[in-house]
Amino acid sequence: MAECWWNKSSPGQRGVTLIELLVTLVIMFILASVALPIAKVSIKRSQELELRHTLRTVRTAIDAFQQDWARDGTVRTGKLCVENVTTCQESTGVTGYPKTLETLLKVKLTGEKAQLGEQSEIKRYLRKIPFDPITETTEWGLRCFQDEPDETRWCGEDVFDIYTTSEKKAIDGTPYREW
């Protein structure tokens, strides 16, 4: 049998020494301990990006609703509010914002155009209540139009803004509920 140039040791001396094995394990442990925090930060960053996207989507839907259903007390200025008086009074607060977050899912139109079939009978601003990636629920904190920006209790009249109910802080140190 031919001898290989890299294997010049005698048959009894082949194999890995305990020192080589320990050095390999230490190197693997160091690499794993460096990779774990990086993975945690990466997961947190992706949750933060998802939260920002979700907040932007819902806030855009709230703004679109308010454009369509705008009113100032009894004065109706939004296009759909003028055409659908009953729905406007039932679905909106006095400022034209939705009464609940669920209102954005389905608004039944009651105006002439909807009854004659010229317009869909249902107006949707969101397909579903979005999932909060930080709290892992669909429960959101709500603010009314007249609430202060740091208010944590909802007045119950309309939905002007949403925020996460999480007490955690972002990577940059700001509380998520202030986003």
N, C-alpha and C positions, 0 to 999 in steps of 0.2 A: 504494500500500500504506500502510495506516495505521500510525502510530508508536505504540508502547505507552509509557505514562508511566514504566515502570521501565527502559526500554531507550532512553535518550536519547543513547547514545554512537554514534559513527559506525561503519559496518560494519567497518572495519579494527581497531577497538578492542574487539571483543567477545571473550569467553572468560575464562578463569581465569588470574590471574597466578601466577607461580612462588611468590611470598610467600604467597598465599592457599592454595595447594596444600601448602606446607611447614607452615603453621600447622595445617591440617586433619590432616595426617599426625602431627604432634606431639601434638595432642589425642587422636587415636585411639590412639597408642602409650601415652600416659598412662592412658587408660581401660583398655586391655588389660593393662597392668602392674599395675593395681589389681585387676582381675577375676581374674587367674590365681591369686594366693595365696588369694583367697576361695574359688575353686573347689577348690583343693587341700585346704583346711581342711574344706570341705563334704564332700568324698569321704572324708577320714579320719574325720570325725565319723560318717558313715553306716556305715563299716566298724566303728567302735567300738560303735555301737548294735547292729549285727548280731552282733558278738562277745558282747556282754552278753546278748542274747536267746538265742544258741546255748548259752552257758554255763548260763544259767538253765534251759533246756529239758533239757539233759543231766543237770544236777544234780537236777532234779525227777524225772527217770526213774530215776536211781540211788537216790534216796530212796524212791520207790515200790517199786522192786525190793527194797530192804532191808526195807521194811515187810512185804512178802509173804513173803520168804525169811529173816527174822531168825532167827539162832541164836547161841548163845554156846557155842562149842566143839561138844559133842555134844548140848546141850540145844536142841531146836528150838522156837521160839516163834512164828514167822511162820505164817500160815494155810496158804499153799501149801507151805511147808517141812514142816509136819506131815503134809499130805495126800500129798506126793510126796517121800518120803524119798530115793530114789535120785537124782532130779534135784537135790535140795537138796545132796547131798554132791558131785555132779559139777559143779554150776554156781556154787556159792557158796564164798567163803572162810569161815573159822571165825567171822566176825562177821556173816555174812549178806549181805555186799556181793558183787556179781558178780566172778567170777574175771578176766574180761576185759571190755573195752568192747563187743566183739562179742556177748557174752552178752545184752546188752540188746536185741539185734535179734530173737532167737528163743530161747525156752526151751521145750523139749519136756517136757510134763507126763507123768508116769508113774503117777499115782495112780489109784485106783478110779474116781473120777468121770470122768476123762478116758477111761479104757478103756471105760466103760459109755456114753459119749456124752453124759453130763450136763454136761460141761464141754469147752470147746475143748481140743484136744491141744497147741496152741501158744499161748504167752503172749508178747506183744511189748510192749516198753517204748519202743522207738524204731523208726522205719521204716527209717532208714539212719544210718550214722555221719555226723554233720554236717560240713560244710565249714568250715574255719577261715578267716574272711575276711582275717585278717592274714597268715598264712603261705601262704594259697591252696592248702592241702592238707587231707586228712582225718586227718593225723597230729596227735595230741594228747599232751601230757605227762600222765602218770598218777601219782596218789598212792595209797598204801595207807592203811588205817585207822590203823596205828601210826606212819606217817611224820610228821615235823615239817612245819609249814606251808610252810617254805622249801626242803624237800627237792626235789632235781631228778632223783634216780634212783629209778625204780620198783622196789619190792621184789618184785613179781611174784605176790603172794599174792591180792590183791583190788583192786578199783577203788573207792576212797572218794571221789575227786575228780579233776577234769580241769583242765588249764590249757593255754593256748597256749604253744608252744615258741618264739615270736618273742622276739628280744632288744630289739625296738623299745619306745619309750615312747609313752604316750598323750598327748593334747593337754594334759592336766593335769600331765604329768610323771611319772606313775607307770608302772612297767614293766607291760606287758600280762600277763606271766606271774604277776603278783601279784593279778590280778583273781579 
